[in-house]
Amino acid sequence: MLQLRPNCEYCDKDLPPRAADACICSYECTFCVDCVENVLHNVCPNCGGGFVPRPIRPVAERRGGVCLGKHPASDKRVHLKHDRAEVAEFVTGVRDIDPGDR
């Protein structure tokens, strides 16, 4: 189950569970769409993969035990492991490679 991390790892913008502007990579690294498009250019600075929109977990329990109330979002804020200059250099080196070929 996805952690639904509460913030953008780059700019620290709040990304609540219902945020339509949250993006994740296959490792659940979480960034806002603005950082993904304008800073990271669809390159996860942690793994080099691409991003997809983060799913929104249902608030209402329409199936027994399956909802945000039963499986709450994470409250642990996550931040970049690399400094911004290192991220920029990494992104520049791989951004022109299709995510499927990285």
N, CA, C and O atoms as a DFTB+ gen file, in Angstrom:
408 C
 N C O
     1  1       0.844      -1.169       0.000
     2  2       0.000       0.000       0.000
     3  2       0.890       1.234       0.000
     4  3       1.894       1.283       0.710
     5  1       0.525       2.210      -0.784
     6  2       1.284       3.456      -0.877
     7  2       1.307       4.189       0.467
     8  3       0.329       4.172       1.215
     9  1       2.431       4.827       0.755
    10  2       2.561       5.585       1.991
    11  2       1.788       6.897       1.973
    12  3       1.407       7.398       3.031
    13  1       1.550       7.457       0.806
    14  2       0.924       8.777       0.683
    15  2       1.684       9.788       1.537
    16  3       1.164      10.309       2.524
    17  1       2.911      10.048       1.139
    18  2       3.772      10.979       1.862
    19  2       3.178      12.386       1.844
    20  3       2.535      12.774       0.868
    21  1       3.388      13.151       2.911
    22  2       2.663      14.417       3.083
    23  2       3.261      15.651       2.429
    24  3       2.706      16.742       2.557
    25  1       4.403      15.499       1.716
    26  2       5.038      16.714       1.197
    27  2       5.858      16.428      -0.052
    28  3       6.206      15.284      -0.346
    29  1       6.156      17.499      -0.778
    30  2       7.065      17.433      -1.909
    31  2       8.476      17.354      -1.347
    32  3       8.861      18.170      -0.509
    33  1       9.238      16.387      -1.799
    34  2      10.598      16.209      -1.293
    35  2      11.532      17.323      -1.746
    36  3      12.604      17.496      -1.165
    37  1      11.153      18.074      -2.761
    38  2      12.014      19.152      -3.257
    39  2      11.676      20.487      -2.592
    40  3      12.540      21.100      -1.965
    41  1      10.440      20.937      -2.721
    42  2      10.075      22.272      -2.222
    43  2       9.346      22.239      -0.883
    44  3       9.068      23.292      -0.309
    45  1       9.036      21.059      -0.381
    46  2       8.351      20.849       0.897
    47  2       6.895      21.313       0.900
    48  3       6.316      21.505       1.970
    49  1       6.298      21.495      -0.268
    50  2       4.879      21.848      -0.350
    51  2       4.054      20.741       0.286
    52  3       4.356      19.562       0.101
    53  1       3.030      21.098       1.023
    54  2       2.114      20.111       1.590
    55  2       1.361      19.405       0.474
    56  3       0.848      20.047      -0.443
    57  1       1.297      18.087       0.556
    58  2       0.547      17.278      -0.411
    59  2      -0.356      16.327       0.373
    60  3      -0.001      15.169       0.591
    61  1      -1.520      16.816       0.794
    62  2      -2.434      15.974       1.554
    63  2      -2.930      14.799       0.717
    64  3      -2.748      14.790      -0.500
    65  1      -3.549      13.816       1.350
    66  2      -3.976      12.614       0.624
    67  2      -4.813      12.881      -0.620
    68  3      -4.747      12.106      -1.573
    69  1      -5.594      13.951      -0.639
    70  2      -6.451      14.253      -1.791
    71  2      -5.798      15.196      -2.799
    72  3      -6.469      15.677      -3.712
    73  1      -4.509      15.467      -2.651
    74  2      -3.823      16.401      -3.554
    75  2      -3.787      15.851      -4.980
    76  3      -3.281      14.756      -5.223
    77  1      -4.322      16.618      -5.901
    78  2      -4.322      16.212      -7.308
    79  2      -2.997      16.555      -7.982
    80  3      -2.755      16.151      -9.119
    81  1      -2.143      17.295      -7.287
    82  2      -0.864      17.699      -7.876
    83  2       0.323      16.949      -7.273
    84  3       1.450      17.442      -7.310
    85  1       0.078      15.772      -6.725
    86  2       1.154      14.938      -6.182
    87  2       1.572      13.908      -7.225
    88  3       0.727      13.286      -7.870
    89  1       2.883      13.733      -7.386
    90  2       3.430      12.748      -8.318
    91  2       4.351      11.810      -7.557
    92  3       4.988      12.204      -6.579
    93  1       4.415      10.559      -8.017
    94  2       5.298       9.581      -7.389
    95  2       6.078       8.817      -8.453
    96  3       5.657       8.714      -9.605
    97  1       7.236       8.281      -8.034
    98  2       7.983       7.364      -8.892
    99  2       7.689       5.951      -8.407
   100  3       6.863       5.774      -7.512
   101  1       8.332       4.957      -8.966
   102  2       8.048       3.574      -8.578
   103  2       8.518       3.245      -7.164
   104  3       8.141       2.210      -6.614
   105  1       9.342       4.117      -6.567
   106  2       9.789       3.922      -5.186
   107  2       8.997       4.785      -4.201
   108  3       9.346       4.879      -3.024
   109  1       7.935       5.407      -4.694
   110  2       7.057       6.266      -3.918
   111  2       7.685       7.601      -3.532
   112  3       7.156       8.306      -2.673
   113  1       8.805       7.956      -4.155
   114  2       9.342       9.295      -3.947
   115  2       8.237      10.250      -4.376
   116  3       7.593      10.025      -5.401
   117  1       8.009      11.294      -3.623
   118  2       6.849      12.149      -3.828
   119  2       7.263      13.596      -4.058
   120  3       8.029      14.175      -3.288
   121  1       6.734      14.161      -5.136
   122  2       7.031      15.540      -5.508
   123  2       5.766      16.186      -6.041
   124  3       4.867      15.492      -6.516
   125  1       5.686      17.511      -5.968
   126  2       4.541      18.211      -6.548
   127  2       4.739      18.293      -8.066
   128  3       5.863      18.220      -8.561
   129  1       3.658      18.440      -8.773
   130  2       3.714      18.470     -10.231
   131  2       4.552      19.648     -10.730
   132  3       5.214      19.539     -11.762
   133  1       4.531      20.766     -10.014
   134  2       5.329      21.923     -10.430
   135  2       6.823      21.585     -10.416
   136  3       7.536      21.918     -11.362
   137  1       7.297      20.937      -9.370
   138  2       8.715      20.546      -9.316
   139  2       9.028      19.471     -10.355
   140  3      10.083      19.510     -10.988
   141  1       8.120      18.514     -10.534
   142  2       8.337      17.447     -11.522
   143  2       8.495      18.031     -12.920
   144  3       9.386      17.630     -13.668
   145  1       7.636      18.970     -13.269
   146  2       7.649      19.522     -14.625
   147  2       8.711      20.593     -14.835
   148  3       9.348      20.621     -15.887
   149  1       8.918      21.475     -13.859
   150  2       9.753      22.656     -14.080
   151  2      11.170      22.571     -13.514
   152  3      12.048      23.326     -13.932
   153  1      11.394      21.675     -12.586
   154  2      12.718      21.552     -11.982
   155  2      13.345      20.200     -12.298
   156  3      14.510      20.119     -12.686
   157  1      12.561      19.147     -12.127
   158  2      13.090      17.779     -12.272
   159  2      12.931      17.217     -13.680
   160  3      13.581      16.232     -14.031
   161  1      12.083      17.826     -14.476
   162  2      11.877      17.417     -15.875
   163  2      11.585      15.907     -15.983
   164  3      12.142      15.204     -16.826
   165  1      10.695      15.442     -15.102
   166  2      10.243      14.051     -15.061
   167  2      11.374      13.060     -14.754
   168  3      11.348      11.920     -15.217
   169  1      12.361      13.502     -13.974
   170  2      13.450      12.629     -13.541
   171  2      13.441      12.585     -12.015
   172  3      13.647      13.612     -11.369
   173  1      13.209      11.420     -11.438
   174  2      13.290      11.302      -9.989
   175  2      14.757      11.473      -9.588
   176  3      15.619      10.736     -10.066
   177  1      15.044      12.440      -8.712
   178  2      16.430      12.668      -8.326
   179  2      17.004      11.576      -7.434
   180  3      18.212      11.533      -7.203
   181  1      16.155      10.702      -6.936
   182  2      16.607       9.617      -6.075
   183  2      16.920       8.340      -6.842
   184  3      17.893       7.651      -6.535
   185  1      16.092       8.019      -7.846
   186  2      16.282       6.744      -8.554
   187  2      16.487       6.906     -10.052
   188  3      16.933       5.965     -10.708
   189  1      16.177       8.065     -10.611
   190  2      16.328       8.282     -12.045
   191  2      15.115       7.898     -12.866
   192  3      15.107       8.087     -14.082
   193  1      14.100       7.367     -12.229
   194  2      12.882       6.985     -12.944
   195  2      12.004       8.181     -13.252
   196  3      12.348       9.319     -12.933
   197  1      10.870       7.914     -13.874
   198  2       9.903       8.955     -14.188
   199  2       8.799       8.996     -13.142
   200  3       8.820       8.245     -12.167
   201  1       7.838       9.882     -13.359
   202  2       6.752      10.077     -12.408
   203  2       5.396       9.809     -13.030
   204  3       5.221       9.899     -14.245
   205  1       4.446       9.478     -12.178
   206  2       3.040       9.358     -12.536
   207  2       2.238      10.098     -11.459
   208  3       2.738      10.316     -10.355
   209  1       1.000      10.484     -11.777
   210  2       0.175      11.107     -10.737
   211  2      -0.039      10.122      -9.581
   212  3      -0.262       8.931      -9.802
   213  1       0.031      10.629      -8.362
   214  2      -0.210       9.769      -7.197
   215  2      -1.705       9.498      -7.076
   216  3      -2.507      10.429      -7.147
   217  1      -2.090       8.244      -6.895
   218  2      -3.516       7.948      -6.723
   219  2      -4.070       8.585      -5.457
   220  3      -3.338       8.853      -4.505
   221  1      -5.359       8.819      -5.468
   222  2      -6.039       9.364      -4.303
   223  2      -6.770       8.228      -3.602
   224  3      -7.598       7.545      -4.204
   225  1      -6.459       8.033      -2.331
   226  2      -7.084       6.965      -1.547
   227  2      -8.510       7.380      -1.194
   228  3      -8.733       8.505      -0.746
   229  1      -9.475       6.483      -1.390
   230  2     -10.866       6.816      -1.083
   231  2     -11.055       7.198       0.386
   232  3     -10.502       6.563       1.284
   233  1     -11.843       8.242       0.609
   234  2     -12.167       8.669       1.965
   235  2     -13.278       7.784       2.523
   236  3     -13.237       7.388       3.688
   237  1     -14.260       7.481       1.698
   238  2     -15.401       6.669       2.131
   239  2     -15.052       5.184       2.061
   240  3     -14.396       4.732       1.123
   241  1     -15.494       4.446       3.051
   242  2     -15.279       3.003       3.104
   243  2     -16.359       2.303       2.272
   244  3     -17.398       1.908       2.802
   245  1     -16.111       2.156       0.988
   246  2     -17.063       1.523       0.072
   247  2     -16.878       0.014       0.030
   248  3     -17.777      -0.719      -0.382
   249  1     -15.720      -0.441       0.452
   250  2     -15.411      -1.863       0.638
   251  2     -14.920      -1.990       2.069
   252  3     -14.198      -1.118       2.551
   253  1     -15.288      -3.035       2.740
   254  2     -14.926      -3.206       4.142
   255  2     -13.435      -3.035       4.418
   256  3     -12.605      -3.756       3.864
   257  1     -13.106      -2.076       5.277
   258  2     -11.733      -1.874       5.712
   259  2     -10.822      -1.157       4.748
   260  3      -9.624      -1.030       5.003
   261  1     -11.376      -0.678       3.628
   262  2     -10.531      -0.046       2.610
   263  2     -10.931       1.421       2.462
   264  3     -11.893       1.758       1.772
   265  1     -10.158       2.287       3.134
   266  2     -10.392       3.726       3.038
   267  2      -9.278       4.446       3.781
   268  3      -8.481       3.829       4.487
   269  1      -9.237       5.744       3.611
   270  2      -8.222       6.566       4.246
   271  2      -8.275       6.445       5.767
   272  3      -7.235       6.455       6.426
   273  1      -9.462       6.333       6.322
   274  2      -9.608       6.205       7.773
   275  2      -9.001       4.921       8.315
   276  3      -8.454       4.915       9.418
   277  1      -9.086       3.850       7.569
   278  2      -8.521       2.554       7.984
   279  2      -7.041       2.450       7.658
   280  3      -6.298       1.747       8.343
   281  1      -6.613       3.142       6.621
   282  2      -5.210       3.129       6.180
   283  2      -4.779       4.576       5.950
   284  3      -4.724       5.037       4.810
   285  1      -4.473       5.296       7.040
   286  2      -4.164       6.723       6.923
   287  2      -2.858       7.002       6.178
   288  3      -1.975       6.150       6.075
   289  1      -2.777       8.213       5.671
   290  2      -1.567       8.672       4.996
   291  2      -0.442       8.805       6.010
   292  3      -0.682       8.935       7.211
   293  1       0.764       8.773       5.521
   294  2       1.941       8.967       6.372
   295  2       2.000      10.411       6.851
   296  3       1.568      11.322       6.144
   297  1       2.528      10.618       8.038
   298  2       2.746      11.979       8.519
   299  2       4.248      12.301       8.587
   300  3       4.645      13.364       9.064
   301  1       5.065      11.367       8.101
   302  2       6.517      11.551       8.116
   303  2       6.947      12.322       6.870
   304  3       6.816      11.828       5.750
   305  1       7.454      13.519       7.068
   306  2       7.916      14.332       5.954
   307  2       9.249      13.795       5.464
   308  3      10.118      13.436       6.259
   309  1       9.403      13.742       4.146
   310  2      10.612      13.227       3.518
   311  2      11.243      14.360       2.715
   312  3      10.537      15.134       2.068
   313  1      12.558      14.457       2.754
   314  2      13.280      15.513       2.038
   315  2      14.379      14.891       1.192
   316  3      14.808      13.764       1.441
   317  1      14.819      15.622       0.209
   318  2      15.873      15.153      -0.685
   319  2      17.096      14.680       0.091
   320  3      17.462      15.248       1.119
   321  1      17.711      13.634      -0.425
   322  2      18.954      13.124       0.159
   323  2      20.164      13.817      -0.466
   324  3      21.282      13.692       0.034
   325  1      19.940      14.540      -1.551
   326  2      21.014      15.175      -2.314
   327  2      20.797      16.681      -2.325
   328  3      19.659      17.144      -2.244
   329  1      21.885      17.454      -2.423
   330  2      21.694      18.902      -2.485
   331  2      21.199      19.293      -3.878
   332  3      21.295      18.515      -4.827
   333  1      20.681      20.484      -3.981
   334  2      20.019      20.922      -5.222
   335  2      20.972      20.994      -6.409
   336  3      20.564      20.723      -7.539
   337  1      22.219      21.349      -6.179
   338  2      23.188      21.389      -7.282
   339  2      23.431      19.978      -7.819
   340  3      23.522      19.782      -9.031
   341  1      23.534      19.021      -6.943
   342  2      23.731      17.633      -7.352
   343  2      22.499      17.117      -8.095
   344  3      22.628      16.386      -9.077
   345  1      21.317      17.492      -7.635
   346  2      20.080      17.101      -8.314
   347  2      20.051      17.685      -9.719
   348  3      19.735      16.977     -10.674
   349  1      20.376      18.962      -9.857
   350  2      20.362      19.608     -11.170
   351  2      21.325      18.921     -12.132
   352  3      20.992      18.719     -13.300
   353  1      22.500      18.564     -11.660
   354  2      23.478      17.884     -12.511
   355  2      22.969      16.506     -12.924
   356  3      23.104      16.116     -14.083
   357  1      22.388      15.774     -11.988
   358  2      21.857      14.443     -12.275
   359  2      20.717      14.518     -13.287
   360  3      20.692      13.764     -14.260
   361  1      19.777      15.427     -13.052
   362  2      18.626      15.590     -13.953
   363  2      19.085      15.943     -15.355
   364  3      18.581      15.383     -16.329
   365  1      20.028      16.856     -15.474
   366  2      20.545      17.260     -16.783
   367  2      21.141      16.069     -17.531
   368  3      21.018      15.979     -18.752
   369  1      21.775      15.171     -16.816
   370  2      22.411      14.023     -17.435
   371  2      21.464      12.949     -17.951
   372  3      21.838      12.160     -18.819
   373  1      20.244      12.909     -17.427
   374  2      19.333      11.826     -17.834
   375  2      17.979      12.288     -18.373
   376  3      17.192      11.459     -18.832
   377  1      17.695      13.564     -18.329
   378  2      16.359      14.028     -18.696
   379  2      15.957      13.782     -20.143
   380  3      14.766      13.719     -20.450
   381  1      16.926      13.642     -21.033
   382  2      16.588      13.394     -22.436
   383  2      16.457      11.919     -22.760
   384  3      16.209      11.561     -23.911
   385  1      16.616      11.069     -21.781
   386  2      16.422       9.629     -21.967
   387  2      14.994       9.305     -21.554
   388  3      14.564       9.682     -20.464
   389  1      14.259       8.615     -22.409
   390  2      12.885       8.244     -22.086
   391  2      12.849       7.452     -20.776
   392  3      13.694       6.583     -20.565
   393  1      11.877       7.739     -19.883
   394  2      11.826       7.015     -18.611
   395  2      11.852       5.492     -18.760
   396  3      12.414       4.798     -17.913
   397  1      11.262       4.979     -19.806
   398  2      11.268       3.535     -20.031
   399  2      12.627       2.964     -20.390
   400  3      12.843       1.755     -20.302
   401  1      13.539       3.829     -20.793
   402  2      14.886       3.405     -21.164
   403  2      15.948       3.755     -20.124
   404  3      17.124       3.444     -20.311
   405  1      15.546       4.388     -19.047
   406  2      16.514       4.762     -18.015
   407  2      16.888       3.555     -17.212
   408  3      17.695       3.654     -16.288
